[in-house]
Amino acid sequence: MMLFFDLIDSEKDKVKFEQIYNTYKKTMFYISNKILKDEHYAHDAVQMSFLKIIRNLDKIDRINSDKTKGFITIIVKNTSIDIYRKLKRQNEKEILNFEEYIFEGQEFHDENNELTNEIEIGILNLPEKYKSVFLLKYSHGLNNEEIANLLDISSSTVRVRLLRGKDRLRKIIEERKVELSG
């Protein structure tokens, strides 16, 4: 953890990061290991994710909130998927079965643990590449450039995913309305 502290300027941010680290390191490892199915690579993904979190510390207000948990989950999940893809391209081994991993989307639940509205239900049903961009943009308030840097994609890819995601979201909501009325 001392290596991370060298990357942080203010004492306030160091305290915030230490709280984030202690609160979420086990959850992050669990998520990453579930995706990568290899403890060594999962540790690497968690460390890389913490570097991304340091670059975005200003986006985190409350440490123990569903919004922060969702933000951190997206970061570690996408970092783990990136590592998986690199390994797959190198034909080192098969690590991940994408269908088995289910995003926990807890930031969309109220006190009764029920989904709050149709749009949120629709977002949770989007394919992962659209869902991540939507959550970062609309739930966490990041701009396209910040999302691109965080997910290691171009800002034009972010725009395309937002547009295609909106189209899919409309279809999902329309289908749900038909199901509920019929």
NORHUMO-V96978 format. One record per helix or strand of 3 or more residues. SS is the DSSP state (helix for helix, strand for strand). FROM is the first residue (numbers start at 1). TO is the last residue. If there is no record, write none. Layout:
SS_FROM_TO + SS_FROM_TO
This chain:
helix_2_5 + helix_11_36 + helix_39_55 + helix_57_59 + helix_66_89 + helix_98_100 + helix_106_108 + helix_118_124 + helix_128_139 + helix_144_151 + helix_155_181
